[in-house]
Amino acid sequence: MKKLVSLFTIHALCLLFSSLCYGQLTTVKIDKNITYQNIKGFGGFVCSPQFAYNHMSTSEIQTLWGAGSTAGYNIMRLYIPEDSNNWSVVLPTAQLAKSMGLTIFASPWTMPAAWKTNNHVNAVYTDTNGVQQIGYLKPENYQDYALYLNSFVTFLQTNGVALDYISIQNEPDEMAQYQGCIWTPTQIATFVKDYGHLINCKVIAPESVGFTDNFANAMLNTATMANFEVYGGHQYGLMQSAYKQFQNYNKEIWQTEYLINWNSGSQTPRDFNWNLDVFNFASSINNSMLGNINAWIHYASKRYYGLMGDGTNGTATGVITKRGYILSHFAKYTTGKTRIAAVWGDSTGALQGSSYISSDGNQVVLMVINPSSNPYNLKVDLPFYTTSGTKVVTNSQSDMLTTPVSFGAQTFRPGVEITPSSVMTFVFNKSADRPVSSMTGGNIRYNKIETQTTTNAAFGTAFNISNTTVTFSNPSPLFSNNMTASNGYLQLNDGYNKLILHVNSYTTAGQSYSDNTTLYYINSQGVAKSYNYGRINFPSGGNFDITLDISRQVLTDGCKGILGLRNSNYSSVLTLNLGDVYFNVGNEIASKFNGTYSDSDSNLMDGLENGYYTSLDFRTVSGITATNNWQPLSVNSNNIFYVNSNVNATANNIISGTTCSNLVLSDSGRDFQVPFNFTAGAASYSRTFNGYDVLLLPFEANIPSGVNVYLMSPGTTSISCTPVSNGIIPANTPVLVNAIGNVTFTGTGNVSTPKAITVNQMNGVYHTIKVPANAYVLKTENGLTGFYKIAAGSEPTINPFRAYLTEENTFSANVLPLNFSVLSAKETELNQFRVYPNPAKAEIFVELKSRNATASIYDSKGSLIKSNLRMSSGKNRIDISVLTSGVYFIELSYETNQVFTQKFIKQ
């Protein structure tokens, strides 16, 4: 499962610039060749003194357990009373469970008090002197206890119940003021090693509070493992990583107890709340599955916080709760299947889930948890073709609402709708085999951290952490130990907005988060600064992005260098297995492929269907021909495709070697990025204009007829606009365009997209980004067109092929209006003209010395009044009776794309 980690909490996951997700394709890529654990099943705890023996009726048990039941659970946990004279009270429930074909196991809370060091049934009790007495099992009673457990197995067997598993101890590390016993990891491992063979039943151990490394490491030896079958733990504490090693020795791993109190963390009592409870609960189960757990068992089955209501806290007695239905999603559809890899591509990071495959490979199950209020269109990349399936939805209104799904034609990438605030299960049925792609490769990052340069060799090379395993804690920062620039820094283009660390997997010695995550950086003035991003919570299972916003929205003073990344973790030391560590301007993604070309390659489908992809590189792929044409298939029509120079491709946006026959770009496309400069035989860019707009082109282009283009020079009171006099728009130079309707700019030659483009304080962009505060953007308000200053908190989005006035300006005005330069007729003999009034009428004369032209009239604010007035050589009359008194400009455009402006005043 892939998730993108927010700067604060996993439940509020949001990739920065989330409002810019117009091009994002939400995907989950399922790989049957990467397998994890087999799923044994799910269930809950029944029959304990806390809830009264036999507190669940036969009908209630049959509602939750069994193949034909509503919930479909298959595992039941039983309680072993301390006094053997009370074992009979467990028998009716055990007999019923066995008759239903369930897997049953039993857990003891304590052994007889006389065998314990505190001579008490409680794990810990306070004596009359106020001293806490801890109860351990005396070593001399180890054999007695093993025989005691075996006697319980024999008791049930004698009464027709074959117990499947028996636990050694419930929570040996819990200092409980109720029935219990304390075991150190060494003690319980020794007991299992030396006496486990005396128990005629499969053994579960240690059932500790968490899946901590201390218990796992103690039991990871051949002699101990010979005497137990299941490594069990509870999900209350840490889920570290050593326990996963038991799978290498054919041991199953069970989560045998978990609950979430409704009032946990709340200052006042409350009843069930969908948003507060369900997704925490669903994520807990899913995280266990991602942690390679084979079986998952809840604590009390019938309880207000459990799987079935008990009549308290607003629950109905004997009615399955929302939590019960959530667990049923897993129980009904994943039991008996094998978990397989599911890699998520979700820009918001909200979706969670896991995937499973049947033993015959003919069914794939996908669990999807969507805690957000947003719907999603999810592309599911399957290992086979499908035409049909099943959708199961639980939300605040429905409980496991099940409907069939039909996909019409066979597909290996069906699209499904993910409803807001829901838990969903999808079952996909195989209809045919999917050909295996011979093409390899996938996402490539052209802005990886190791491609950046340092300002001083003394800074070192520790920043080269892409695709390495690193330790991240307070004593072990990332990138460097530096907090000042005395050793130099990692030089960075100030145009980058994101620092992204992809985490393939991780382990932790404590909690799964990075606390007080602080970036030390060099601002645009060259001063060492720091910014605290707070706590970053890590999801279970790995395969997620840590995305740090280094744009001006967060680092308001700019970022032109990196020093180090620190946190306040001391005991919770993180070991990160990293993928690429890189910088992005926006959401750009690129792909590079090798091998033999395949139309059905999953990574190729991503590159074509995801609007954030800007280039695909096929230069080392065989099987490419001149007939390949990817642009019509690409969601981002501005996507470009590199092929080997031997392929004589003429289709749009294909670069053969370093030459593109025809580059076709448009404003209806999306981001544009050129990783390798090339030459275009023909290049074009199209946009619909409605007056003034800013334009940035990656190639040199001609000015179309009837279009007026200006160079811009900001000043303290206005933006001076000077007509482009040679008819050519320079490449990578922001210009002001005045046009109406759809306009296509054509050109040829070199094509490039520098990372940071600043011309006359105008910052050009080829990516959709947010404009930082203090910058200026072009817009019209109350009839005045100009560059308006951006206030903090109101940063607008700017689209590609545009520009804004840099935030690093010295201007204080709220708006800088457009001010058009006036060229006198004397400045060019060829195209000189003059404007003079006719005193007798409300008209003016425009006298051209030679040639024809097209005229437009603008008011002093730059608003277009009249356009496309045809002027011929000599004197031309223009009616200005509709104009009010004031200053106006008449602009003449010649066929040579030369533009000239004259001012006139109507009295």
N, C-alpha and C positions, 0 to 999 in steps of 0.2 A: 504494500500500500504506500502510495506516495502522498506526503502531506507537506504543506509549506508552513513553516513555523512563524507565528507572528512575533512581534516584539514584546508581547505581554502575556497572553494566555491562549492555550490551544483551543479553548471554546469560543474565542473571538477571532479565529484565524482570518486574516485578511491580507492578501498581498498588496503592498503599496501600489498606488495607482489602480485600485480595484475598480474604479469607475471607468477605467479604460479597457475593460475586458471585452470590447466589441468583437475582437478577432479571436478570442480564446476558444479552443475546442476542448471540452471536458471529456477526458478519456480514462479508461482503465484497460490496461494491456495484460491479458491473462496468459501465462506461460505454463503449459502442462509439464514441461521438461524440468522445471524447478519445483521439486516436491518437498513437503515438510512432514507434518505429523498426520497419522490417521486419527479420525475423530471417534472416540469410544462412545461418548454420549453426554447426557445432561440430566440433572435432577435436583433433588433437595433432601433436606433432613426431616425425618419423621420420628415421633416417639421419644420424647425426652421428658425428664421430670419438670423442666422449666415450663413446658407447654401442656403438661399432663399427658400421661400415657394414653395412646389411642385417641389423641385429640382430633384426629382426622377420621371421618367416617369412611366406610367402604366406597360409597359413591363419590366422595370427594377425592379419594386416592385414585379411583378409576377415571376421574375427570382429568387429572394431571398426568398419570402414568399409563403406559401401554400403547401398543401400536395403533389401536383404534380410538384412543382417547382424544380429547380436545387439544391438550397441550403436547402430547407425544413424548414425554420424558421416559427415559429407560433405566436410570440409575437412582437408587434410594439409599440414603445413609441412615443407619440406626444407632441408637445409644446403648452402651453396655453398662447396666447398673453396677455400682460398686459391690453390692451384696448379691452373691449368687442366688440367694433365696428369692430375689426379685427378677431374675432373668425371664421368668415366665410371662411377665407383663409385656415383654417385647414380642413374644411368640406370635400372637394373632396377626400383627402387622407384617412380620417376616413371612408367615405362611401365605398371607394374601399376596404379598409382593412376588413371592416365588411362583405362586399359581398363575400370576400374570406374565411370567417370563422375564421379570426384571433382573438386572444386575444389582445385588445388594452388598453393602459393606457396613461394618460396624466400628465405632470409635469409642474407646474408654476415656473417661475424664480422670478417673483415679483408680488405683488399686486399693486393697484393704489398708486402712490407716496404719496398722501395726508394722507394715513393711516399709514405712516411710520414715525419714529422719525427723520429721516434726510430729509424727504420731497423730496426724490429722488428715481428714479427707481433702481439705482445701490445699491448694498449692502453697499459699502463704496465709498464716494467721498470726494475730498479735496476742502474745501471752499476757498474763496478769501484770507483768512488769512493763508492758508497753513495748516489748521487743518483738520484732517480726521474726517468725520462725518459718524458714523455707523448707519445703518438703521435697526431698530427693528419694528415689528408690534406693534402698540399701543394697549394695553389691551382693551381700549374702542372700538376698531374696530375689535376685535376677531369675534364677531357675524357677522359683515358686511362681513368679509373675508370668513367665512363659507358659508354664503348665496351666495357670489360671486362664489365660487367654485361650489356650487350646481347649480347656473345659467348656468355654462358651461356644466354641465351634462345635464341639461334640454334642452339647446340649441341643443346639439347633438341628444338627444332623439327625439326632435321635428322634426329633419331632418332625422329621420330614423336610427340613430346610437345609439345603447345601449353601452355606455362606460362601460368597465369591471371594471376598477380601476382608481382612481384619487389620485395623490400625493398631500401632503400638501405643500411641499417646495423642490425645487432642492437645495441641498447642503446648509443647514442652518448654517454650520460652516465654510463656505468659505468666507473670507474677499475679495470679488471680486470687481474689479473696473469696473464691468459690471452689468447687471440686476441681482438682487438678494435681499435676505433679511436674516438677521442674527437672529437666534433663539438659545437661550440656551437650553440645554436638558430639563430643568424644564419648560420652556415656551412652547415648542412644545408638551410636554406631557400634560400640562395643557390644551392647546388648543384642543387637540384630546379628552381629557376626558370631557371637558365641552361643546364643540361645534361640535364634530365629528358626532354626531347623526343628525345634520341638513343637512348633505351631503347625498343625496340619491344615493350613489354609494359606492362600496367597497373602503376602504381607504388604501393607502400606506404611511408609515412614518417611519423614518424621512428623508430618502434619504441623509444621511450625507456623508461626504467625505470618511470615512472609517467605518468599523464595530467596533466602539469603545465602551467600556464598559460604558462610561458616558451617552451616549444616551440610550443604552439598559437598563441600570439600572433605568433610569428615567421613562421608559415606561413599566417596568415590575411590573405593579400593575393592579388589577382587573378592576378598573374603567376606566383606559386608554385603556386597551386591549379590553374592550367591544366595542370600537368605531373605531377599525382598524382591517384589515384582513391580511395585509402583512407588515412585518418589512423589510424595504428596506434600502440599503446602496450602496455606491460606493466602488470600489476596489482600490482606489488610496492610501488610508491611511491604518492604522493598521486593521488587522482582529483579534480582540481579541476573547474572548470566551463567554461573557455573552449573546450575541445575540442568541446563540444556545438554550437558555432556552425557547424561544418563541415556539419552537416545542412542548414543554410540554403542551401548551395551544392552540394547533391546529392552530397556526399561521404559514403561509408560510414565507420563508426568500428569498428575491430576491436581486440579484446584478443588479442594474438598470442602471449603466453607468460605462464604462471603455474604455480606449484607451491607446495605447503606441505609442508615436510619434517616427517616424523613426530616427529622429536626436537626440533623447534623450540621453544625455551623450556624444554625439559626438562633436568633435571640428570643423568638417567641414560638410557641407550638403552632404547627400548621398541618393541614391535611395534604393529601397528594396534590402535586402540581406538575403538570405534563412537562413544562420546560425545565423545571428544576430537577426533576427526578429521572426521567426516561433516558435522556441522552448520556447522563453520567453512568447509568446502569448499563445501557447498551454498549458504550465505549469500554466499560470494564470487561465485559464478556469478550468483545472483539479484540481488545488488547491482549487478553489471555490467549486467544487463538493465535494472534500474531507472535506470542511468546512461546509457541510450540506446545501448548497444553492439550492433552488428549481428551480430558473429561473435565466438566465444569459443574460443580454442585453448589447450590445455594444453601444458606443456613435454614432457618425455619421455613418450611414450605407453606404452611398456613399461618400467616401473620400479616398485619397491616402493611408492613414493609416488604412482604414476601411475594410468593407466587400466587397465593390465593388469600382473599380477605378473611379476617376473623371477626368482623363486626365492629372494630374500633377504628378511630381516626378516619372516619368517613368511608371505610370499606364495608362491603356487603359480605356476610358470612357465606363461605363456600363458593364465592364468585371469583374467577380468575382475574387478577389485577393486570394493569398495563405491563408491569415488570414480568408477570407470568407469560404474557403473550410475546414479549420481546425474547425471552429465553426460548419460547416455543419456536420462533423463527429458526433459531440455531438447531434445536432438538429435532424438528421435523425434516429439515432440509440438509443438514450437514452430517448427521450421525451416520457412521459407516463410510463416509467419504474421506478423501485425502486433501488436505489443504495444499494449494499450489500458489505460485507467485502471482501477485496482482500489483501492477505498478500504475499508480494514479497520476494523471495529468490534470490538475485542477488549480486554476490560478487563484481561487479564493481560499483554498486549503480547508474548506468546510467539510467536504465529504470524507467519510471514513468507511472502511469495509474490508472484506477478505473474500477469497474465492476457494472453491472446492471442486473436486472431480470425482465421479463415480468410479468404482473399481473396474468397470468395463470400458471406461473412457467415453461413454455415450451421453453423459450429462455433465454440465458445468453449473454450479450454483454460485451466485454472486450475492453477498450481503452488502447492503448500502445503508449507511446511517447519515442522514442529512439533518443536523440540528439547526440549520439556518432557515430563514423565512423565504428563501429564494428557490424557485424551481430550477432544474438543470436538464439540459439535453445531453445525455451521456452516451458516448460511443463505446461499445464494449468490443474489444478486439479478442476474438475467440480462437481457440486452437483447432476449430473445425467449422464447417458450414452449418447453418441452421435455418429453419423456416418457421419454427414454433417454439413456444415456451410457456412459462407460467409467471405471473406477477403476484406477489403477496405484499399487502400494505397494512401497516399499523400506524395510525396517527391518533390525534386527540378525538376524532370522531369514529374511527373504525378499528376493529380488531381482526388482524389477519384476513383482510378482505382479499379474496383470491379470484383472479380472472385469467383466462387463457390469453396468450399473446401470439399473434401471427405476423410474420415479417414478409409475407408475399414471396418474392423471389429469394432464392438462396443467398445468404450473405454470411461473411465471417466478421463483419463489423456492424452488427445491428445497433440502431439507435433506440434508446429507451428514455422515457420521461421520469425524472426523479421529482416526486412531489415535495413541497416544502414541509419542514418539521415532521419528518417521518422516518420510520425504519422499514426498509423494503428488502424483499428477497426476490431474486430473479432466477428461474431455472431455464436453462437453454438446452434444447434437445438436438443432438447431432443428426444432421441429414446427409452429410457427405464429408469425406476427408478434405482437408485443406492442404494444398501443395506446400511443401516446405520451401521457403525462399532461399535462394543461393546468394542473395545479396546481403552483405553485412554492413554494419555501421549504424549511425544514428546521430544524435545531437553532438555538435562540436561547438566549442566556445572560442571565438577568436580573440577574446579579451581576457584570457586567463591571467591570473595574478603573476605567474612567472614570465609573462611577456612584458611586464612593466619594468622600468629601470630605476636604479637607486641613484641618489644624488651624491653618495659617498660610499666607497667600497667598505668602509668600516661598519656600515649598516648590516652587512652580512647577507646570508642567503637563506635564513630560516623561514622567510616568507614563501618559499617554494613548497607549498603544502598540498597542492592538487594531487589527488590519487595517492595519498600517503595516510598512515595512521599516526595520529597526534594525541598528546595528552593536553587537556584543557582544564586548568584550575587556577586558583590565585597565584600559586608559585610558578605555574607554567602557562604564561600567556601565549597567544598565537601571533605569528608574523615576526615579532621581535620583543625583547624585554624593554625597549626604549619607551620613555615617556616624554623625552625632549628630542630636539633635532640636532643634538651635539654630534651624533654619529651619522647624520643625514637622515633621509627618509625614502620611502618607496614613492617615486614620483607618479602623480596621477593626473590625468586630464580632468579638468574641472567640469567637463560636460557629462561625466558619468553620474548616474543617479542611484545605482544599487550596487551593493557588495553582497555577493551570494556565495554561500558555502553549501555544497550538496553533501549531505550525510548519508552514506550507504548504510551504515549500521553504527551502533555505539554500545558501550557498556558503561556502567557507573558503579562507583563504590558506595553511593548513597542515593540521593534523590535524582530524578530524571529531569533536571533543568539546569540552566546556566543563570546564576543570580547576579544582579547588578552588572550585566554585560556592558562593558564600557569600551568604546573605541577612542584611541588616541590618534589624532590626525593633525595635519598641517593645514591651516585655513588659507584663504586666497591671499592674505597679507603676509604669509610665511610664518605665522605664529603657531606654536604647538598648543592644541586645545584638546578637550575630551568631551565625550557625550555618552551618558548612561542610558542604554536602551531598556533597562530593567530586567525582569525575569523572562527568560525564554524557556517555555515548557517543551519538552521533547516527547513526541508520540512514541508509542511502543512499536517495535518492528523495524525502525529505521526507514531509509529511502525517503527523505524529506529535505527541503531547502530551508536554511537559515538565511533570511533576506533582511539585510540592514539597509535602511533608507539613508543614503548619504547625499541626497539632493538638498537644495536650498530650503525645502520645506522643513527639514529637520536640522541640518547643519547650515544654519542661516548665514554663516560667514564664509561659506564655500569650503571645498575640500580639494586641495591639490596635492595631497600626500598622505600616506598611511604610516603610522608608527607601530601600533600594536593593538591587540584585542585582549582585554582582561575580563575576569569575573571575580566574584567574592567566594567561589566554591573552595572550601578547604577539605571537608570530609567527603563531599560528593564530587570526587575526582572523575572527570569524564574522559573516556578514551574514544576518540572519533575516528572511524574509518571513512575518510573523505573521498568524494569524487572530485569533480572540477570545482575550483574556487575561482570566481571570475567577477567581472564588472559588466554592468549593462547600462545603456542609456535609457531604454524603455523596457519593453517586454520581448525584445528581439530574440529569435532562435534561428540557428542554422543547422544543417545536416550535411554529413559527408559519408559517402558510401564506397564500398569495395565489392569485389566479386563479380558475379554474373547478374545482369539486370533482371528484376522480377517486378511485374506490375502489382502483385498482391503482397508486397513486402509491407509489414506493419509500420516500420519507421517511415517509409515512403508515404503511406496513407496519412500519417501524422503531419508530414511536411506539406502535403497538399490540402488537408482538411482543416488545419489549424492556422488561423489568420495571423498568428504572431511569427510564423516562419518567413524569413526574408531571403534565404538562398539555400539551394541544394546543390551539392558538389558531386558530380558523377564522373570526374576526370579519370579515375582509376577503375571505372566499372566497364566491363566488357559487355557486348550485346546491345549497346546504344547505337541507334541508326538515325538517319536524317528524318525519319517519319515520326520520331518521338516528339510529342507536343504537349507540354505540361501546363502551360499557362491557362488554357480553358478549364483545367481540372482544379486549379489552385484557388482556394478561398481568398487568398491575398493575390490579386491580379498583378501586384507590383513585385511579386516573387521573381527571382532570377535563377537560372539553372546553368551550371558550368559543365561542359563536356570536353572530351579530349579534342585537340585540334584536328585529329584525323576525321572527325565526324563533321561533315559539311552541312551543318544545320542552318536552316533559314527561318524556322518558326520563331515567333515572338519570344523575346527575353531569354533566348538560349545563347550562351557565350561559348563559342568553339575556340578553345585555347584562350586567346586574349581579344577575340573579335566577336561582336554581336551584329548580325545582319540587321535586326530590327528590334529596338528597345521601345516598348509601348508601356507608358505609365499613365496613371490617372488619379484624380482626387477621389474617385470611388474605390480605388484600391486602398492599401493600408501602408504600413511602415515600409521604408526602402533602405537597404543597406548594401554597400558594395564591399565585400571583404577583399577582393582583388580587382584593382582598376582594369578597365578594358576600353576598347575603342568601338564605338557604334557607327555602323555604316549609315544608319538612320535612327533617329531618336525622337520621341514625341512625349508630350505630357498634356493632358486635357483636364479642364476644370470649367465649371459653370460659374460665371461672375455676375454680380449685381451691383456694379459700381466699383469702388476701390477695394483692393485686397492686396496682401503681401504675398510675394512669390519667391521661391527658392528652387532653382533647377540644378541637377547634377551634371548638366552638359550645357555647352554654349548653344543658344537658340536664337532664331530670327524673331523679330517682333511682327506678329500678324497684322494684316491690314485692318485699320479701324480700332486698333488697340494702342493705348498710350501707356508708356512705361517710364518710370522715373527712378533715379538714384536718390537715396535718402541720406540726409545729414542732420542729426539731432542738434537742437540748440536749447537754450534755457527757456525759451518761450514758444518754440514751434519746431516742426520738422520741415526743413527745407527740401523741396522736391525739385530735382533738376531733370528734365527730359533726357533720356538716353538718346544721344545724337547720332550714333552710327548704325542704328537699326539692329544691334546685336545685344542680347542679354548675356552678360558674362556668367560662366559656370560658378556655382557655389557663392553667389553674390545676392543677398536679399534685395529685391526691388519692389517698388509700388506699381501696381497695375490698375488701370482704369478700363473696364470693359463691361459689356452687357451680353449675356447669353453664354453658350458653350464655346470655349476657345481652345484651340490646340496649338501648342508651341512646338516647333520642329527644329531639329538641329542635327549635328553630327560631331564626331570626334571623341575625345577622352571623356569617360564617365567615372566619377568618384564621389564619395560621401565622407569627407573628413569628419572626425568625431566632434570637434568644436569649431564652429564657423562663426567668426565675428568680423563684420565689415561695418565701419562707421558706427560702432556700438550696437549693431543689429546682430542678434544671435540667431543663426539659421538652424532649423531642425528638420530631420528626416524621420523622426519618431514621434509618436503621440506621447506628449508629456504634460505635466502641469507646469504652468509658468510661475516662477517664484515671486514672492512678495517683493515690492519695490521696483519690479520691472514694469514696462509699459506694453500694452497690446493695442492693435488697431481695432477700433469699433466706432459706431455712430450713436451718440446719445443726444436727444433733444435737437436733432438736426445738425449737430456738429460732429464732423468726421475728424478723428485724430487718434493719437496714441494716448491711452488712458492708463494712469498708474494703478497697480494692483496692490490692494491692501492685504495685510496678513489675515488669513482665514477665508479669503475669497478667491484663492488662486484658481484661475480657469484652466481648462484643457486646451492645448493648441495642437492642431493636426499637422501631419507631415507636409513638407514642401512649403513651409511658412517660416516666419521669423518674428521675434519680439525684441524690443529695446532692452538691453541687458539690465539686470538688477544692480550691477555695479556702476550706477550713474550718479551724477551730482545734481540732478534736477529735482525741484521741489513742487513744481506745478502739478495739479491734478490731471490736467490734460495738455498735451502738446499738439495743437492743431496743425493740419497740413498747410504749408506755405509754398506756393508754386513760384519758381523763379521766372522772371520775365526776360526773354531774349529780345533784344532790339533788332530791327531789320538790318542794321548795319553789320551785324555779326556774320551774316552770310549773304553774299551778293546773289547767289543762285536762287535762294528761296525767300528773299526778303518780301515782306508784305506790310501794309499799314492799315490801321483801322481809324475811321473818322466818321462823325455823326452827320446826319441830314437834319439841319435845324428845323426844317419845315414839317417834318414828320417824325414819329417815334421809330426811327430806324437808323441803322448804321451801314456804312459801306466798308467792305473788305476788299482791298485791292492787291491782287497777286501780280508780281512782276512776270512770272512765267510758270507754266505747267498747271495742272489741276491738283486739287487737294480736297480733303474732307475736314469739316470744321465741327467742333463741339464747344458749347458754352457752359461754364461753371460759375457758381457764385463764390463769394469770398471764403466760404467754408469748405469748398471743394465738391459741393453737391452738383451733380450733372443736371443741367437745365434743358439743353437741347443737344441732340447728337446726330451724326450722319448727315450733316448739311453739305451738299455737294458744291464745291467752289471751282469755278473755271478761271482760266487766265484772264486778268483784267479786273474790272470792278464788279463786285457782287453785293446785292442788297439783302439785308437781314432785318426782319421785323422784330423790334424789341418792345412792342407796346405792352406785352404781358408782364414785362419785367418791372419790379419795383425799383425805386431809387437805390443806388448802391454801387459797389465795386464788383466787376465781373472780369472773367478771363475768357478769351477765345483761343482755342487750341487748334492748330492746323496739323494734319498728318498727311505727309506726302507718300506716294507709292514706294518711295525708296526707304520707307520706315523712318524718315526724319520727322521729328516733331518740334514745333515751335509754338510759343505762347506769347500773347500780347494782352495787356490789361486795358480795360476801358471803363468809364464811369457813366452811369445813367443819372442825370440830374433829377 
